[in-house]
Amino acid sequence: MTPQEIMDGLANKNRLLTAKNEEYKELVEKYALAKQAYNISVATKILTLKSEGQSITLIPKLVAGDEWVSKLCYQMDVAEGVMNACRESIKDIREAIGTYRSILTWQRAELTGQD
């Protein structure tokens, strides 16, 4: 790789990192909203079941089995998975930037004759 190719690659990875960081912020917000909706739904369902006189020991299973609550749980789980995948992508980009920097350092040392 030429130094220019390395610098171009490094610049590209830095742009990509900036974009991924912005995407990650949006995904964190989506996850937080999904978690909020899920928690509110669970609390509401628990209160409804308690007011109906449902057995305390059955309430957790009934809440988990509720169609709406389980849909919100699914949405929260998916949002968390997408958020985590984005975070891993950010780590990969940072590692690629580190690799480019190492190659530049090595090439500089080769050109100057340093060890």
Buried (B, 14 or more C-beta within 10 A) or exposed (E): EEEEEBEEBBEBBEEBBEEBEEBBEEBBEBBEEBBEBBEEBBEBBBEBBEEEEBEEEEBEEBBEEBEEBBEBBEBBBEBBEBBEEBEEBBEEBEEBBEBBEEBBEEBEEEEEEEE
